[in-house]
């Protein structure tokens, strides 16, 4: 996390062109290299409600929610960062403001180091800041809110750069919207602001997620609960607990007229009511949302998604890649039709496949080439191929599972750092125990592997049903408790996954050509482990975590079948570790 001092720091995303005042001095607040927000200087200013200095915070599209919930509402802000949305709540006289900040260092900065500079907004009476992952913290709250607002964090460029487009985000999924819905008061609103992208992508996908979430909840006419506006640089979606009423539509229109914003969708909107202020050649955003809503009402969503140039289908926790909208078959069209095609393709797509290719090249150089140069003997083909397939399958299966679990548990363990460290530790620890236990098996290796592999596959398949329920029920508990649950979940998997490799080594070592083959088996296993670590991300990106887990189970099963026909050797006493 970095605090940047510069005269060029002016952070008010999509600020209305009708705003004639000045933005106060600000400090840039950057988290993880691209999560941009700002700390606004309000030093010595205690009476912020009547302070003209924060009026700018009411001239951005994200404050729409404050204007349609009425006065003195109870507000929850997810990702308050430097406090811009908190200032909007203060300016609009919100009765109570809660915030859930994922980065605890941000809270420390605003409550201590920069408390005076920021006007003490994180320490004010009526403002309560919690830390943790938004959904997990929200699950543990019993309060209902008149407005749940997801802050816009980051610059408009980061959404198209690097790995951002292929990163997991569990705030923009169908299950997330259902969680938010459960914590809205009877007339509550969910407000989400995103950067305005052209051609329309993110706002269309947000609408898809909203329609799917409300359909699952059992809402009869989800389209009547939606409203969307846009500024010159941002778009804001409102999801209402009750159907949006005429007086709320008037409030939305008045809000947009005063700030020179445009309405995109509300129940009963006509095309001439959109694209009035920031005029485009056509009412592109209205047209796409209107077509999506009509397709939903006619039960033709699949046709809409198939025909749309980008992937804007609803995102779920099984495949939480909200920012991944590219359709690969359209890449030639994108390159041919526009000179500035790079942001539309999203560099993360190219990087991950370049990494895959790089992994293959360097693995061959550093793993197989030394064996060739050292002239390690190669066994007869009929002996070599089955065992090579077996150890290749172990490398593929193990890493497919480990990487997919790291991605899947990010929500459950609050952030990627916790998920990576805890999942890797758990798999290695319990695999080590399984490897150690395998020395007790001194005969009938094939029979033992049959039980182990089939049990592993059965557990993996059962987890695809059990884990979503476990996550939903226990997400509200403390992080320590969830870590213990994680260890319990992984322990049987890791234990079983640690046994096939040492048993396979002993099985190979018992053959006549085994000793000369073992270096090649290690190399094959290592090579496939590297390839699988990247393949897991690619498979999850296109098909979801469940497909990764099922693929791993099939790979393990294939590996076992490849050696099923091998003749069982005479018992060989255990003489050391093979893991």
C-alpha positions in Angstrom: 0.0 0.0 0.0 1.3 3.4 -1.0 0.3 7.0 -0.2 1.0 9.3 -3.1 1.3 13.1 -2.8 0.9 15.0 -6.0 -0.9 18.0 -7.4 -2.3 15.7 -10.1 -4.3 13.6 -7.6 -7.9 14.5 -8.1 -10.1 11.5 -7.5 -13.9 11.8 -8.1 -14.8 9.2 -10.7 -17.3 10.4 -13.3 -17.6 13.8 -11.6 -20.5 15.8 -13.1 -19.5 18.5 -15.6 -22.1 20.7 -13.9 -20.0 20.8 -10.7 -18.6 24.3 -10.5 -16.8 24.0 -7.2 -13.3 22.8 -6.3 -12.1 19.4 -5.3 -10.1 19.6 -2.1 -6.5 18.6 -1.9 -6.1 14.8 -2.0 -3.6 12.1 -1.4 -3.6 9.1 -3.7 -4.1 5.8 -1.9 -2.8 2.8 -4.0 -3.2 -0.8 -2.8 -1.6 -3.8 -4.6 -0.3 -1.5 -7.3 -3.6 -0.7 -8.9 -6.4 -0.2 -6.4 -6.7 3.5 -6.5 -8.7 5.7 -4.2 -7.9 9.0 -2.4 -7.8 10.6 1.0 -9.4 14.0 0.9 -7.9 16.7 3.0 -10.4 18.0 5.6 -8.0 18.9 8.3 -9.6 20.8 11.2 -13.1 20.5 9.7 -15.4 18.9 12.1 -18.8 20.1 10.9 -18.7 18.1 7.7 -22.5 18.0 7.2 -22.7 21.7 6.4 -19.3 21.8 4.8 -19.3 23.1 1.2 -15.9 21.5 0.8 -17.3 18.0 0.4 -20.1 18.9 -2.0 -18.1 17.4 -4.9 -18.8 13.9 -3.4 -22.5 14.4 -4.2 -21.8 15.0 -7.9 -20.7 11.5 -8.9 -23.0 8.8 -10.1 -22.4 6.5 -7.1 -24.3 8.8 -4.8 -27.6 8.0 -6.6 -28.4 5.5 -3.9 -28.4 8.2 -1.2 -31.0 10.2 -3.1 -33.5 7.4 -3.5 -33.5 5.8 0.0 -34.7 9.0 1.7 -33.2 10.8 4.6 -31.4 9.3 7.6 -30.8 5.9 6.1 -28.6 3.2 7.4 -25.8 2.6 4.9 -23.2 -0.1 4.3 -20.2 0.7 2.1 -18.1 -2.2 0.9 -14.5 -1.1 0.1 -14.6 2.5 1.5 -10.9 3.0 0.8 -9.9 6.6 1.3 -13.5 7.5 2.2 -15.1 9.1 -0.9 -18.4 7.2 -0.5 -18.3 8.0 3.3 -18.2 11.7 2.4 -21.2 11.2 0.2 -23.0 9.6 3.0 -22.1 12.4 5.4 -23.1 15.0 2.9 -26.5 13.3 2.4 -27.0 13.0 6.2 -27.0 9.2 6.4 -28.0 8.3 9.9 -25.5 5.5 10.3 -22.6 4.5 8.0 -20.9 1.1 8.2 -17.9 0.2 6.1 -16.2 -3.1 5.3 -12.6 -2.5 4.3 -10.6 -5.6 3.0 -7.2 -4.1 3.7 -6.7 -3.5 7.5 -3.8 -1.1 6.8 -6.3 1.3 5.2 -8.3 1.4 8.4 -5.1 2.0 10.4 -4.0 4.8 8.2 -7.3 6.6 8.3 -7.8 6.1 12.0 -4.3 7.0 13.0 -1.7 8.4 10.7 -4.1 10.4 8.5 -7.0 10.9 10.9 -6.5 14.7 11.2 -5.7 15.1 7.5 -9.0 13.3 6.5 -11.2 15.1 9.0 -11.4 12.1 11.3 -14.0 10.5 9.1 -13.1 6.9 10.1 -13.4 7.9 13.8 -16.6 9.9 13.6 -19.7 9.1 15.7 -22.1 7.1 13.6 -19.4 5.5 11.4 -18.2 2.0 12.1 -15.4 0.5 10.0 -14.9 -3.3 9.9 -12.1 -5.2 8.2 -12.3 -8.4 6.2 -13.7 -9.7 2.9 -17.0 -8.0 2.2 -19.2 -11.1 1.9 -17.7 -13.0 4.8 -18.0 -10.0 7.2 -21.5 -9.3 5.9 -22.6 -12.9 6.6 -21.8 -12.3 10.3 -23.9 -9.2 10.6 -27.5 -9.3 11.7 -28.2 -5.7 10.6 -30.4 -4.7 7.7 -29.3 -1.7 5.6 -31.2 0.8 3.6 -28.3 1.0 1.1 -25.5 -1.4 0.5 -23.0 0.2 -1.7 -20.0 -1.4 -3.5 -17.3 1.3 -4.0 -15.5 1.9 -7.2 -11.9 1.2 -6.5 -9.1 1.4 -9.1 -8.4 3.5 -12.2 -10.2 2.9 -15.5 -7.1 1.5 -17.1 -6.5 -1.3 -14.6 -9.6 -3.1 -15.7 -8.1 -3.8 -19.0 -4.5 -4.4 -18.0 -2.3 -7.3 -16.9 -4.0 -10.2 -15.0 -6.9 -8.0 -13.8 -9.3 -9.4 -16.4 -8.6 -13.0 -15.3 -8.6 -12.3 -11.5 -11.3 -13.7 -9.3 -13.8 -11.3 -7.8 -16.4 -12.7 -5.5 -18.3 -9.4 -5.1 -19.8 -9.5 -8.6 -21.4 -13.0 -8.7 -25.0 -14.2 -8.5 -24.4 -15.7 -5.0 -22.9 -12.3 -3.9 -26.0 -10.4 -5.0 -28.2 -12.9 -3.2 -26.1 -12.3 0.0 -26.5 -8.5 -0.4 -30.2 -8.9 -1.0 -30.7 -10.7 2.3 -29.2 -7.8 4.2 -31.4 -5.1 2.7 -34.2 -3.5 4.6 -37.7 -3.8 3.2 -37.2 -0.8 1.0 -33.4 -1.2 0.7 -31.2 -0.6 -2.3 -28.0 -2.2 -3.6 -25.8 0.3 -5.5 -22.9 -0.7 -7.7 -20.7 1.6 -9.7 -18.3 0.6 -12.4 -16.2 2.4 -15.0 -18.1 3.0 -18.2 -16.7 0.7 -20.9 -17.4 0.9 -24.6 -18.6 -1.3 -26.2 -20.9 -2.0 -23.2 -19.7 -4.9 -21.2 -19.5 -4.6 -17.4 -22.8 -2.8 -16.9 -24.6 -5.4 -19.1 -23.0 -8.2 -17.1 -24.1 -6.5 -13.8 -27.6 -6.5 -15.2 -27.4 -10.2 -16.2 -26.2 -11.1 -12.7 -29.0 -9.0 -11.1 -31.7 -10.7 -13.2 -30.3 -14.2 -12.4 -30.0 -13.5 -8.7 -33.5 -12.2 -8.4 -34.9 -15.1 -10.4 -33.2 -17.6 -8.0 -34.6 -15.7 -5.0 -38.1 -16.1 -6.6 -38.8 -12.5 -7.5 -41.7 -12.5 -10.1 -40.5 -9.5 -12.2 -36.8 -8.8 -11.6 -36.7 -6.2 -14.3 -38.9 -3.9 -12.3 -36.3 -3.8 -9.5 -33.5 -2.3 -11.7 -32.3 1.1 -12.5 -29.1 2.2 -14.3 -27.6 5.6 -15.0 -24.3 6.7 -16.5 -22.0 9.7 -16.3 -19.3 10.5 -18.9 -17.0 7.9 -17.2 -19.0 5.7 -14.8 -22.2 3.7 -14.7 -24.2 3.0 -11.6 -26.7 0.1 -11.1 -29.4 0.2 -8.5 -31.1 -3.0 -7.4 -34.2 -2.3 -5.3 -35.7 -4.7 -2.7 -39.1 -3.5 -3.8 -40.3 -2.7 -7.3 -39.1 0.8 -8.3 -41.9 3.3 -7.8 -42.9 6.3 -9.9 -41.6 8.7 -7.3 -38.2 6.9 -7.3 -38.1 7.2 -11.1 -38.7 10.9 -10.7 -35.9 11.1 -8.2 -33.6 9.3 -10.6 -34.5 11.7 -13.4 -34.0 14.7 -11.2 -30.6 13.4 -10.0 -29.5 12.9 -13.6 -30.8 16.2 -14.9 -29.1 18.2 -12.1 -25.8 16.6 -12.8 -26.0 16.2 -16.5 -26.0 12.4 -16.3 -28.0 10.0 -18.5 -30.6 7.4 -17.5 -30.0 4.0 -19.1 -32.8 1.9 -17.7 -35.7 2.0 -15.3 -39.1 0.3 -15.5 -41.0 1.7 -18.4 -38.2 3.8 -19.8 -38.4 4.9 -23.5 -35.5 5.3 -25.8 -36.0 9.0 -26.1 -35.4 9.3 -22.3 -31.9 8.0 -22.7 -28.8 9.4 -24.3 -29.8 13.1 -23.7 -26.8 14.7 -22.0 -23.6 12.8 -22.9 -24.9 12.1 -26.4 -23.6 9.1 -28.3 -24.2 8.3 -31.9 -26.9 5.8 -30.8 -28.4 4.9 -27.4 -26.0 2.0 -27.2 -26.2 1.4 -23.4 -30.0 1.7 -23.4 -30.3 -0.6 -26.5 -28.2 -3.4 -25.1 -29.8 -3.3 -21.6 -33.3 -3.2 -23.2 -32.5 -6.1 -25.4 -31.1 -8.1 -22.5 -34.3 -7.4 -20.4 -36.6 -8.3 -23.2 -34.7 -11.5 -23.9 -35.0 -12.3 -20.2 -38.8 -11.7 -20.2 -39.1 -13.9 -23.3 -36.9 -16.6 -21.8 -34.4 -16.2 -24.6 -31.3 -15.2 -22.6 -29.1 -17.9 -24.2 -29.8 -16.5 -27.7 -28.8 -13.0 -26.4 -25.6 -14.2 -24.8 -24.7 -16.3 -27.9 -25.2 -13.3 -30.2 -23.6 -10.6 -28.1 -20.1 -9.7 -29.1 -18.7 -10.1 -25.6 -19.3 -12.6 -22.9 -21.8 -10.9 -20.5 -23.5 -13.9 -19.1 -24.2 -14.0 -15.3 -21.1 -14.9 -13.2 -21.2 -17.4 -10.3 -18.9 -18.4 -7.5 -18.0 -21.4 -9.5 -16.5 -19.2 -12.2 -16.0 -15.7 -10.6 -14.3 -13.9 -13.5 -16.5 -10.9 -13.8 -14.0 -8.9 -15.8 -13.3 -11.6 -18.3 -15.6 -10.8 -21.2 -13.6 -11.8 -24.2 -15.0 -14.3 -26.8 -12.0 -15.8 -28.5 -13.7 -16.3 -31.8 -14.1 -12.5 -32.0 -10.4 -11.7 -31.7 -9.8 -11.5 -35.5 -12.8 -9.2 -35.8 -11.5 -6.9 -33.0 -8.0 -6.6 -34.5 -9.4 -6.0 -38.0 -12.0 -3.5 -37.1 -10.2 -1.2 -34.7 -6.7 0.3 -34.4 -6.8 0.4 -30.6 -7.7 -3.2 -30.1 -5.5 -4.1 -27.1 -7.9 -3.0 -24.3 -10.7 -5.0 -25.9 -8.6 -8.2 -26.0 -7.5 -7.7 -22.4 -3.8 -8.4 -22.0 -4.4 -11.0 -19.2 -5.6 -13.4 -21.9 -2.3 -13.2 -23.8 -0.2 -13.2 -20.7 -1.6 -16.5 -19.3 -1.1 -18.3 -22.6 2.4 -16.9 -23.0 3.1 -18.1 -19.4 1.8 -21.6 -20.4 4.1 -21.7 -23.4 7.0 -20.4 -21.4 6.4 -23.1 -18.8 6.7 -25.8 -21.4 9.9 -24.4 -22.9 11.7 -23.8 -19.6 10.5 -27.1 -18.2 12.0 -29.0 -21.1 15.3 -27.1 -20.8 15.8 -27.4 -17.0 14.1 -30.8 -16.4 14.5 -33.1 -19.4 17.6 -31.6 -21.0 19.9 -32.5 -18.1 18.7 -36.1 -18.2 19.5 -36.3 -21.9 22.9 -34.7 -21.5 23.7 -37.1 -18.6 22.7 -40.0 -20.8 20.4 -41.6 -18.3 19.2 -44.9 -19.7 15.7 -45.3 -21.0 13.9 -48.5 -20.3 12.1 -50.6 -22.9 9.0 -49.0 -24.3 6.5 -51.5 -23.0 7.8 -50.9 -19.4 8.3 -47.1 -19.8 5.0 -45.9 -21.3 2.5 -47.1 -18.6 4.7 -45.7 -15.7 5.3 -42.4 -17.5 1.6 -42.0 -18.0 1.0 -42.8 -14.3 3.5 -40.3 -12.9 2.4 -37.7 -15.5 -1.2 -38.1 -14.2 0.0 -37.7 -10.6 1.7 -34.4 -11.4 -1.3 -33.1 -13.4 -3.9 -34.2 -10.9 -2.2 -32.9 -7.8 -1.5 -29.4 -9.2 -4.9 -29.1 -10.8 -6.5 -29.6 -7.4 -4.1 -27.5 -5.5 -4.3 -24.4 -7.8 -8.1 -24.7 -8.1 -8.5 -24.9 -4.4 -6.4 -21.8 -3.9 -8.7 -19.9 -6.3 -11.9 -21.4 -4.9 -11.0 -20.6 -1.2 -10.1 -17.0 -1.8 -13.7 -16.0 -0.8 -13.7 -18.3 2.2 -10.3 -17.3 3.6 -10.8 -13.6 2.8 -7.9 -12.9 0.4 -5.4 -14.5 -2.0 -2.5 -14.4 0.4 -4.3 -16.3 3.1 -5.8 -18.8 0.6 -2.4 -19.5 -1.0 -0.5 -20.0 2.2 -3.1 -22.1 4.0 -4.0 -24.3 1.0 -0.4 -25.0 0.0 0.5 -25.8 3.7 -2.5 -28.1 4.1 -1.9 -30.1 0.9 1.8 -30.5 1.6 1.3 -31.3 5.3 -1.4 -34.0 4.8 0.3 -35.3 1.7 3.4 -35.8 3.8 1.4 -37.7 6.3 0.0 -39.9 3.5 3.4 -40.5 2.0 4.8 -41.4 5.4 1.9 -43.8 6.1 2.4 -45.5 2.7 5.5 -47.3 4.0 3.2 -49.6 5.9 1.9 -51.0 2.6 4.5 -53.7 1.6 2.5 -55.7 -0.8 -0.5 -55.6 -3.2 0.4 -52.2 -4.5 -2.1 -52.3 -7.3 -4.9 -53.3 -5.0 -4.0 -50.5 -2.6 -3.8 -47.9 -5.3 -7.2 -49.0 -6.5 -8.7 -48.2 -3.1 -6.8 -44.9 -2.8 -7.6 -43.5 -6.2 -11.2 -44.5 -6.1 -11.6 -43.0 -2.6 -9.9 -39.8 -3.8 -12.2 -39.5 -6.8 -15.3 -40.2 -4.7 -14.3 -37.4 -2.2 -13.6 -35.0 -5.0 -17.0 -35.5 -6.6 -18.8 -35.3 -3.3 -17.1 -32.0 -2.5 -18.7 -30.4 -5.5 -22.0 -30.8 -3.8 -20.9 -30.3 -0.2 -18.5 -27.4 -0.4 -21.0 -24.7 -1.5 -23.2 -25.6 1.4 -20.3 -25.6 3.9 -19.1 -22.2 2.6 -22.6 -20.7 2.8 -23.2 -21.9 6.4 -19.8 -21.2 7.9 -18.7 -18.0 6.0 -20.1 -15.8 8.8 -17.7 -17.3 11.4 -14.3 -16.1 12.4 -11.3 -16.5 10.2 -9.6 -18.9 12.6 -12.7 -21.2 12.6 -12.8 -21.1 8.8 -9.1 -22.1 8.7 -9.9 -25.1 10.9 -12.7 -26.0 8.6 -10.3 -25.7 5.6 -7.9 -28.1 7.3 -10.6 -30.6 7.9 -11.8 -30.4 4.3 -8.3 -30.8 2.8 -7.0 -33.5 5.2 -8.6 -36.6 3.6 -7.7 -35.3 0.1 -4.1 -34.4 1.0 -3.6 -37.7 2.9 -4.8 -39.8 -0.1 -2.9 -37.7 -2.6 0.3 -38.2 -0.8 0.3 -42.0 -1.2 0.2 -42.8 -5.0 3.7 -41.3 -5.7 5.7 -43.3 -3.2 3.8 -46.5 -3.9 4.4 -45.9 -7.6 8.1 -45.5 -7.0 8.3 -48.7 -5.1 6.3 -50.5 -7.8 8.7 -49.3 -10.5 11.7 -50.0 -8.4 10.7 -53.6 -8.1 10.9 -54.2 -11.9 14.1 -55.1 -13.7 14.4 -51.8 -15.5 13.0 -49.7 -12.7 16.2 -48.1 -11.4 17.0 -46.6 -14.8 13.5 -45.3 -15.3 13.0 -43.5 -11.9 14.9 -40.2 -13.0 12.6 -40.0 -16.0 9.5 -40.5 -13.9 10.6 -37.7 -11.6 11.2 -35.4 -14.6 7.8 -36.3 -16.1 6.0 -35.7 -12.9 7.7 -32.3 -12.4 7.1 -31.2 -15.9 3.3 -32.1 -15.7 3.1 -30.3 -12.3 4.3 -27.1 -13.9 2.0 -27.4 -16.8 -1.0 -28.2 -14.6 -0.5 -25.1 -12.4 -1.2 -22.9 -15.4 -3.8 -25.2 -17.0 -5.9 -25.1 -13.8 -6.3 -21.3 -14.2 -7.2 -21.7 -17.9 -9.7 -24.5 -17.3 -11.3 -22.5 -14.4 -11.5 -19.4 -16.6 -13.4 -21.1 -19.4 -15.3 -23.9 -17.5 -15.3 -23.2 -13.8 -13.8 -24.8 -10.7 -16.1 -27.9 -10.7 -14.7 -28.9 -14.1 -11.2 -28.5 -12.8 -12.0 -30.8 -9.9 -13.7 -33.4 -12.1 -10.8 -33.2 -14.6 -8.3 -33.9 -11.7 -10.4 -36.9 -10.7 -10.4 -38.3 -14.2 -6.6 -37.7 -14.6 -6.0 -39.7 -11.4 -8.3 -42.4 -12.6 -6.5 -42.5 -16.0 -3.1 -42.8 -14.3 -4.3 -45.8 -12.3 -5.8 -47.5 -15.3 -2.5 -47.0 -17.2 -0.7 -49.4 -14.8 -3.6 -51.6 -14.0 -2.3 -54.4 -16.3 1.1 -54.5 -14.7 2.1 -57.7 -13.0 2.2 -57.4 -9.2 5.9 -57.8 -8.1 7.1 -59.7 -5.1 7.0 -57.7 -1.8 9.9 -55.2 -1.5 10.7 -54.0 2.0 10.5 -50.2 2.5 13.9 -48.6 2.6 13.3 -44.9 2.7 11.0 -42.1 1.7 9.8 -41.6 -1.8 8.0 -38.3 -1.8 
